[in-house]
Amino acid sequence: GLFDTRQQPAALVRNATMAAIVQPTFTIPVDSENKAKSLNIFSFSFPHHASFHMSWIGFFVSFVSTFAAAPMVAIIREDLELTKPNLGDAGLAAVTGTIIARVIMGSVCDVVGPRYGLSIVLLLSAPFCFCMSYVTDAAGFLICRLGIGLGLSTFVACQFWMSCMFNGKCVGIANATAAGWGNLGGGVTQFLMPLIYSGMVSGTEGRIYSAWRWAYIVPGLMHTIAGVAVMFLGQDLPDGNYKLLHTSGQLEKKNAFQTQMLGCKNYRMWCMVATYGFCFGVELTMNNIVAGYLYDQFELDLVTAGTLASCYGLMNLFARSLGGLASDFASVKFGMRGRLWTLWLCQTLEGVLCIFMGLARNSLATTILFMVLFSICVQASEGASYGVVPFLTRRALGVVSGYIGAGGNAGATINMALWFKDPKIETYEGIMYMGYLIICVTLLVIPIHFPMWGSMFLPGDPTVTEEDYYIKKEFSEEEIKEGLAVPVQKFCDNCRDERAPQHRPAAAEESKA
């Protein structure tokens, strides 16, 4: 086969070294890469499920702090005398700074591992939460929101980590659940921060302008505790941490520039960057505007508007997992083509429901109904997206996860700038226009084509193998001879089920028989 060790002395030495290292034992079923074959959300087994819980908790905390300002905005804008453009700029800053941070995080994950990436970002963004207590003007508010927003780059580490820990049969649901529970922070913060604020009002004897500042200490402490926990309770890969695996020769020491080039040359990544901008980007946009929209459009009080707005984010509890589950299920029935159809259907429906939410501007009940249905489709589209991402590339997975995650934030920046900054555009009109744009951009799922598996409308070529795509395309002859592609060969063996059912190994053996 591809790894004929008779011609490859370097590979023989490497294999002998790997055989001499004691292989870890696991309490759950794993595949040949030691990835878990199923996800059990109630398990804390080390390393798979411990890392699952660390990844979503880290991401959750960053979401709580990034959107902590939104439900208290009525008080903050009075205290700091902020205008609508000031608030728009700060909202933009919170999600825009992360675009570059997410791209960098992709390379960090490839080179030093997801555990360090997640932990360091949480600890670096904590001081900005504490500094929010000292803000006196629009510029300080914008800088703090920008710094706190960098924490959203934890998403890339979270998704990369899950793709390393869970096998193709459950990677959709694992990625979706970890990210969904992390995104849940955007909903929880809508009612959590007003509660903390109310407690601080009592503690400061009614000084409301001091109370919101004290409230920001809570997200800062959450960042610090979660950052330390991730470092000490997680593990980079099923076989160990990056440092150990690099020194033992079990893991390739990746070149950051080489993986960047590999990722950027893959056109499928750019299609997904755009489509992800209009599911995750739409969620970030709604987290920024929905409490204010309900407060202004229906003349509600602060706590009621915040509680109703939290319904949007709270759908993450299950909706993103539904998208991942649907993607995994479609893959069993139809292979990769099923995953692509699932993504297109979920995201197109999301656009339609977004338009309906804007049209329902005169009725609070109808607005909330469409908002919840729209939110479920947004989250399901995100889950379905990360059912496809782990298969785009193997060698540059961190880079690709980083760019696609950054695409989500870029989508939020585009939507905020186009529809929700200009005072001439009513918020309900902005919501409708955003729906039309979602439907158009989602058409970019159609050209995503894998030579061996096909695309939405075209079947794959059964004569092309997974090795052609993941190994021959991404490794040179010398690298293959050195044995660098051995771990990727295991991945190829484990993802043959993404073929159409009639071309899978089991089906092929039956037809031979």
N, C-alpha and C positions, 0 to 999 in steps of 0.2 A: 504494500500500500504506500501511502504517502510517507510513512516513517519506517523505511527499511533500514533497520539499525546496522546491517552489515556494512553500509557505506558511510556510517556516521559515528566515528569514535567519540566525538564530543558528546553526542547524545547518549552513548553507552555510559560514559563517565557520569553524566548528569543523572541518568536513571539509577545508576548504582548508588549515588549519593542520596537520591530521594528514597530509595528502598531502605537505606540504612537508618533513615529518620523514622522514629516511632510514629506510626499513623494514629491520628486521634480516633477515639471511639465515640459514637453518638447514641443517644437514647431514643432517637426518632429515625424513621426510614430516610435514607439519603441516596442520591444517585452517584455516578462515578466521579463527579466533581465535588462530592460531599455536600451538595446543596440539598436543603430539605425538600421533600416531595409534597408536603402539604403545610398549610398554615393553621395553627391553633392559637387563636387570640388569647386564650386563657392560660397558655403555657409560658413559663419563664425559663425553659431549658436553654442551657448555654451551649454554643454561642448563638444559634439561629434566632430563637425567640427573645433572648435577652437583647440582642442587637435590634430586633424589630421594635421592642418597646422603647429602647433608647432613641432610635431614629425618629419615631413619631412624637415622643415627648419633646425632643429638642426642637423640632419643626413647629409644634404646637405653641411653645413658649414664644418663639419669634413672631408668630402670627398675633398672639395676644398683645404683645408690645407694639407691633407696627400699627395696629388699628385701634390702639387704646384711646387715641385722640378723638376718633370719629363720634362715639356716643357722648363725649363731654364737650363737643365743639361749641354748643350754645354758650357755655360759661367761658370757655377759653377765648372765643372771639370777642366777648365783651371785655375781658380782662386785658387782653393784648391789643384791643382795637383793630382787629383784622378785617380786611375787606374780602369780598368774594374772590377776586383774583389772588389775594394773599393765601387764602385757604386752598384754592385750586393749585397754586404753585407748591404748597407744602404737601398736598396729597400726591402730586406728581413726583416730588422729590422722594417721598417714602417708597415709591415703587420703581423709580427710574434708576437710582443709584445701584440697585441690585442687579441691573442688566449686566454691567461689567463684572460685578462680584460673582455672579453665577457662571459666567464664561470662565473666569479664573478658577472658580471652585471645581469645574470639570477637570482641569489639568491637575489641581491639587489632589483630587481623588485618585486619578491615574498614577500619580507619582508617590504620594505619601499615605494615601488611604483615606477612607471616608470618616474614620473615627476622629483623627486629628482635625480634619476639615470642619466637621460639625462642631466640635468642642471649641476650637479657636474662634470661630465666627461668633458663637454665643458669648464668649468671654470678652471679645473685642467690642461687641455692640452694647454690652451692659452699661458702661459709663455714660452713654448717651441717654439711657433711661433716667439715670440719677441726675444728669445735668438738666433734664427738662424742668426740674424744680426751680432752677435759677433763671429761666428764660424771661426776658422783659419786653421783647419786640418780635416783629414778624421774621426778621433774619435769623434770630436765635431759634425760633420755633421751627423754621425750615431746616436749619442745620441739624438740629436734634432729630427731626423726623427722617432726614436723610440717613443719619448714622444708625438709627434704630432699624430702618428699612433694610440696611445691609444684611441684617439677620435672616432675611427671607432667602438668602443664598443657601441656607441649611437644606432647602428642598432638594438641591442637586445631590448633596451627600446622602440624604435620606433615600432617594430613588436608586442611586448607584449602589448603596449598601444592600438594599433589598434585592437588586438584580444579582448581587454576588452571593446572597444567602439562600435564595429560593429558586427552584428548578422551573423549567419552561411550563410545566403543567399548572403551576400555581403562581407564576411570577406576576401575572396580571392582577390577581386578587391581593397578593402581598404588597406590591407597589401601590395599588389603589387604596388599600386600607391604611397603610402607614401615612400616605400623603393626605388621605381624607380626614383621618383623625388629627393630623397636623393642621390642616385647613380649618378644622373645627374651631381652632382658636379665634378665627375671624368672627365666628358667630358668638362664641362664649364671651369674648371681650365686650360685645354690645350690651350684655346685661351685667357682666362681672364688674366692669369699670364704674358704671353708675352706682352699684352697690358699695364698692370700696369708697367711692367719692362720698356717698351718703354717710358712711361710717366716719370718714375724715371730717365732714361738716360738723358732726356731733363732737368729735375730738377737738376741733379747733373753735368750738363754741360759736358756730354759724359763720365763720370767715370763709365764704365760698371761694374766694380767689386764692386762699392758702390751701384749701382742701384739695383742689384738683392737682396741685403741685405735690402734695404729700402722697396722693394716690399713685403717682408715677414710681414711687419707691418699690412698690410691690412687683411690677414687671422686671425692674432691675435685679431684685433678689432672685426672681425665678430664673433669669438668664444665668446668674452666677452658679446657682445650685445645679441646674440642668447641664451646664458646660462641664462642671467637675464630674458629675455622674456619668456622662457619655464617655469621658476619658477613661474612667476606671472600671465601668461595668460592661462596656461593649467590646467587641473583637472585630477586626477588619474583615476577615474571611473565615470560612468554616475551618480551615487548616491552621489558622493563627493570625498574628498581626503582621503587617507589611514588613517591619524591620527584621523579624525572625525569618520570614520567607525569602526576603532578598538575600540575607547573609547565607542561608542554607542552599540558595540556588533554585528553590522551588518556584520562585516568581520572577518573571522578567523585570529588570529595572528599566522602566519606560523612559523614553526621551520625550520631554514635554512638547518640543517643536514638531517632532515626527508625528506624534498622536494628533496634534492640532491640524497638521496638513492632511492626515488621513481622514479626520472628521469633516474638514471643510470641503474636501473633494467629493463627498458623498451627497449627491443632489437630494436624496430622500430626506436627509437631515433638514435641508432648507425648506422643503415642503412642510415638514412637521413643525419647524420653528414658526411658520406663518399660521398653521391651523391651531397650534397650541396657544398662540397669542389671542385667539378668539374663543377659547374656553376658559383657561386659567386667567387670561388678561381681563375677560369680562367679569370673572368672579372678584378680582381685585378692584375693578372699577365700581362694582355694586357695593362692595364693603365700604368704599370711600363715600358713596353718594346716597345710599338707600335710607339711612336714618334721617339725614337732612331732608330728603325728598318727602318722606312721610310726615315729618314735623311741619314742613312748609305747605305741602299740597293739601293735607287733611287737618291742619291746625291741631295736632296732638301735643301732649306734654312730653317732656324729655324722656322719662322712664318708659312710657307707652311706646313712643317711636323707637326707642332702643330695643325694647323687648320684641316688637314686631319685626324690626330689621334683623334681629338675631336669628329669626326663622330661616333667613336666606343662608347664613353660614352653617346653621345647625343641621341642614340636610347632609352635610359632610359625614355625619355619624354613620350613614349607610349608603348614600347615593353614589359616592365615588367608587365604593366597593362593588356596587351593582354594575358599574361600567366595566370594572376589571373582571368581574365574574362573567358578564355577558361576553367579553372578549375571549376569555379562556374557554367558555362553552362553545362559542362560534368556531374557535380553533379546532376543538375536538371533532366537530361536524364537518368543517370545510377547510381547515388549515388556515394559513395566513390570510387568504382571501376573505375568510369569515371575519377575521379581526378588523380588516380594512373597511368592510361593509358596516360592521357595528359602529365604528368610529364615525363614518359619514352619516349614518342614520341618526345617531344620538345628537351630533352637533348641528345638523340641519334642523331637527325638531327644536333644539335650543333657540335657534334664530327665530323660528316661527313664534314660539312662546314669548320671546323677548318683545316682539312687535305687539303681541296681544296685551302684554303688561302695560305698555305705553298707551295703547288704545283705551284701557280701562281706567283712565285718570279720574273719572268722576265718581267712582265707587270704591270705597276703601276695601270692602269685602272681596270684590272681584280682583282688585289690584293684588291683594295678599294671596288669593288663590293662584293667579297666574305667576306671581313672584315665586311661590313655592314650587310649582311645576317646572318653571323656567330654571330654578336653582337645581332641581334634581337632574335635569338634562345637562346643565353646565358641568356638574360634578361627575356625572356618568361619562361625559365626553373626555374629561381629564383622565378618568380611570381607563377608558378604552385607548387613549393616546399612549399611556405607559404600559399597555399590553403589547404595543407595536415596537416602542423604542428599544427594548433590550435586544431586538433582533436586527437593528439597523447596521450595527458593526459590533465586533467583539473586542478588537484591540484598542479602539478609541472610544469605548463606551462612556468613559467619564466626560470626555470632550463633547460628545454628542448630547449627553444628558444635560450638560451645562448650557450649551447653545439653545436647546429646546426649552429648558427652564427659563433662560433669559428671554426667549421669544414670548413667553407668558407675560413677563413684566413689560416687554416692549409693547405688547398688545394693549396693556392697561394704560401705558403712557399715551399711545395713539388715541385710544377711546376717550381718555380724560381731556386731551388737548383738542380733539375734534368736536366733541359734543357737550362737555360739561364745564368749560371755562368761559365761553362766550355768553355774556349776560343776555344777548338777543335770542339765544336758543333756549326755549323752556326745557326743563329737565325731562318731562314726559316725551317731548319730541326727540331729545337726545337718545332716550331709551329705544324709541322706535327705529331711528336711523341706525343705531348700533345693531339691531336685529337684522336689518337688510344686509349690512356689511358681513355679519357672521355667516349668512347663507352663501354669499359670494365667495368668501375666503375658503370655506369648507370644501369647495370644489377641488382644491389642491390635493385632496386625498386620492383623487382619481389617477394622477400620474405616478403614484408611488408603486414601483414594480420591482419585485425580487426575481432574478432570472430563473431560480429553481422552483419558486412557489407561485409566481404570477402577481396580478394586481386585481382591482375590483372587476374589470371587464375582460382581462386577458389571462388565460391559464399559464402556468409555469412550464418550463421546458424540462421534461423528465430526464434528459441526458445531461443536464447541468447538475452538479452535486453541491452540497453545502461547503465542502472543502474548496471548491473553485471560488466560492464567494468570500468565505471567511479566512482562508489560508493563502491560496495562490495570489489573491488580489491584495492582501494586506501584509504579506511577508515576502522577503527576497529569498532566492534559492539558498544563499549562505545562512540566513536566519533559520530556515527550515532544517538545514543540515545540523545547525548548532542545537536543535531541539527546542527552540523558543516557541514553536507552534504546538508543542505537545498538549498543553492545557486547552488550547483552542480546539484540538481534535476531539477532546471529550465533549466540548460544547456542541460541536457538529453532530456527534453521535446522539446527543440528547435532544436535538431540535429537529430531527427528521419528521416528527409528527406534525410539523407546520406544512408539510406537503399535502396535496389533495389526497383524500382517503385512499383512492385506488393506487396511488404511487408510494404509499408508506411501506417500510420494510416488511411488516407483517402481511400486508396485502400482496406484496411482490412474492413472498415465500409461498403463500397459499396458491397463487396462480401457477408458480413453478411446479408445485406438488400436483 
